[in-house]
Amino acid sequence: MMRIAAFLWVLALLTVLVPARGQPLDKVLRYVSQRTDKAYLREGPTYAHRVLWVYRHRGYPFAVLAEFDVWRRVRAADGAVGWMSASMLSDSRTVLVTGKGRARIFASADGGKVVALADPGATAALQACAPTACHIRGEDIDGWIPKNRIWGVGANEVFDRIR
């Protein structure tokens, strides 16, 4: 009986880990953010699996690649991939500022007046996205940043506001 249960568990795990024919392994299901001050990225979807990284920044964005029970296979902005407990993640959307030098944040989606500057590595709450820019909010910042300067949103993602 134990062998059958173990076989079924492995089979269920493989359906999550192995992509369907024609489906890329790293297809993003959705973006989430870190709910807690400390989150553990693990090698597999159990607490018995080795911890690969410890993330210590509440609001850090992750891309969800797969789901298994209460576990989410996620990718971080630096490309690290592993499993994280869903209890450590929030559906709140955030973005990470990337690139070299400070990113300019504009008053409107099509440019205009620069209202703030953001350092690479800064995180901000995502409010809306146009084809080339996204509306973000953070500490004393409220404006639009070019999509090519942030991580945590799809290249073709466009929406008026977060629900």
C-alpha positions as CSV (number, residue, x, y, z in Angstrom):
1,M,0.0,0.0,0.0
2,M,2.9,2.4,0.8
3,R,4.4,1.7,-2.6
4,I,1.2,2.7,-4.4
5,A,0.9,5.9,-2.3
6,A,4.5,6.8,-3.0
7,F,4.1,6.1,-6.7
8,L,1.0,8.3,-6.9
9,W,2.8,11.1,-5.1
10,V,5.7,10.9,-7.5
11,L,3.4,10.8,-10.5
12,A,1.5,13.9,-9.3
13,L,4.8,15.7,-8.7
14,L,6.0,14.8,-12.2
15,T,2.9,16.3,-13.8
16,V,3.8,19.6,-12.2
17,L,7.5,19.4,-12.9
18,V,7.4,18.2,-16.5
19,P,5.8,20.6,-19.0
20,A,3.1,19.6,-21.4
21,R,4.1,19.1,-25.0
22,G,4.7,22.4,-26.6
23,Q,4.5,24.3,-23.3
24,P,7.7,26.0,-22.1
25,L,8.8,25.0,-18.6
26,D,9.3,28.7,-17.6
27,K,5.9,30.0,-18.7
28,V,4.7,32.6,-16.1
29,L,1.3,31.9,-14.7
30,R,1.2,35.1,-12.7
31,Y,3.3,37.5,-10.6
32,V,3.2,37.6,-6.8
33,S,5.1,39.3,-4.1
34,Q,6.8,38.2,-0.8
35,R,4.3,38.5,2.1
36,T,6.8,37.9,4.9
37,D,10.0,39.5,6.0
38,K,11.8,36.2,5.4
39,A,10.9,33.7,2.7
40,Y,12.7,30.4,1.9
41,L,13.3,29.3,-1.7
42,R,13.6,25.5,-1.6
43,E,14.8,22.8,-4.0
44,G,11.5,21.0,-4.0
45,P,7.9,21.4,-2.8
46,T,8.3,20.2,0.8
47,Y,9.8,21.5,4.0
48,A,12.3,18.6,3.8
49,H,13.9,20.0,0.7
50,R,17.1,22.0,1.0
51,V,16.8,25.8,1.2
52,L,18.5,27.4,-1.8
53,W,18.0,31.1,-0.9
54,V,16.5,33.1,1.9
55,Y,14.8,36.3,0.7
56,R,14.6,39.1,3.3
57,H,12.6,41.8,1.6
58,R,8.9,42.0,2.0
59,G,7.3,43.0,-1.3
60,Y,9.9,41.4,-3.5
61,P,8.3,40.2,-6.8
62,F,8.3,36.6,-8.0
63,A,6.9,34.9,-11.1
64,V,4.8,31.8,-10.4
65,L,5.8,29.0,-12.9
66,A,3.8,26.1,-11.4
67,E,1.7,25.1,-8.4
68,F,1.6,21.9,-6.3
69,D,-0.6,21.7,-3.3
70,V,0.4,24.6,-1.1
71,W,3.7,25.2,-2.9
72,R,4.5,27.5,-5.8
73,R,7.4,27.1,-8.2
74,V,8.7,30.6,-8.6
75,R,11.4,32.5,-10.4
76,A,13.1,35.6,-8.9
77,A,14.4,38.6,-10.9
78,D,17.9,37.2,-10.8
79,G,16.8,34.0,-12.4
80,A,16.8,31.8,-9.3
81,V,14.1,29.1,-9.5
82,G,12.7,27.0,-6.7
83,W,9.7,26.2,-4.6
84,M,8.1,28.5,-2.0
85,S,5.3,27.9,0.4
86,A,2.2,29.8,-0.7
87,S,1.9,31.2,2.8
88,M,5.0,33.3,2.2
89,L,3.5,34.9,-0.9
90,S,0.9,37.5,-1.6
91,D,-1.2,38.2,-4.7
92,S,-0.3,41.9,-4.3
93,R,1.7,43.0,-7.4
94,T,5.0,44.7,-7.0
95,V,7.9,45.4,-9.4
96,L,11.7,45.6,-9.0
97,V,13.6,48.4,-10.6
98,T,16.4,47.0,-12.8
99,G,19.1,48.3,-15.1
100,K,22.0,50.6,-14.6
101,G,21.7,54.0,-13.0
102,R,18.6,55.6,-11.5
103,A,15.4,55.1,-13.4
104,R,13.3,58.2,-14.2
105,I,9.7,58.1,-13.0
106,F,7.4,60.3,-15.1
107,A,4.1,62.1,-14.4
108,S,2.3,60.3,-17.2
109,A,2.6,57.1,-19.2
110,D,3.8,58.9,-22.3
111,G,6.6,60.8,-20.4
112,G,6.5,64.4,-19.5
113,K,7.8,65.8,-16.3
114,V,10.2,63.6,-14.2
115,V,8.6,63.3,-10.7
116,A,11.1,61.0,-9.1
117,L,14.2,58.8,-9.5
118,A,14.4,55.1,-8.4
119,D,17.6,53.2,-7.7
120,P,18.1,49.7,-9.1
121,G,16.9,47.1,-6.6
122,A,14.0,49.3,-5.3
123,T,10.6,47.8,-5.1
124,A,7.2,49.5,-5.6
125,A,3.6,48.6,-5.7
126,L,2.2,48.1,-9.2
127,Q,-1.0,50.1,-10.0
128,A,-1.5,49.9,-13.8
129,C,0.3,49.2,-17.0
130,A,0.2,50.8,-20.5
131,P,2.0,49.2,-23.5
132,T,5.4,50.9,-22.7
133,A,5.1,52.0,-19.0
134,C,3.6,51.1,-15.7
135,H,2.1,53.2,-12.9
136,I,3.9,52.5,-9.6
137,R,3.6,53.7,-6.0
138,G,6.2,53.6,-3.3
139,E,7.6,55.7,-0.5
140,D,6.9,59.3,-1.6
141,I,6.8,58.1,-5.3
142,D,3.7,58.0,-7.5
143,G,4.3,57.9,-11.3
144,W,5.0,56.0,-14.4
145,I,8.2,54.0,-15.1
146,P,9.2,52.5,-18.5
147,K,8.6,48.7,-18.6
148,N,12.1,48.1,-19.7
149,R,13.3,49.4,-16.3
150,I,11.2,47.0,-14.1
151,W,10.8,43.3,-13.5
152,G,7.5,41.8,-12.3
153,V,5.2,42.5,-15.2
154,G,4.7,40.8,-18.6
155,A,6.0,42.6,-21.7
156,N,2.5,42.6,-23.3
157,E,0.6,43.0,-20.0
158,V,-1.8,46.0,-20.1
159,F,-4.4,46.9,-17.5
160,D,-6.1,49.9,-16.0
161,R,-5.7,49.1,-12.3
162,I,-5.1,46.3,-9.9
163,R,-8.3,44.8,-8.5
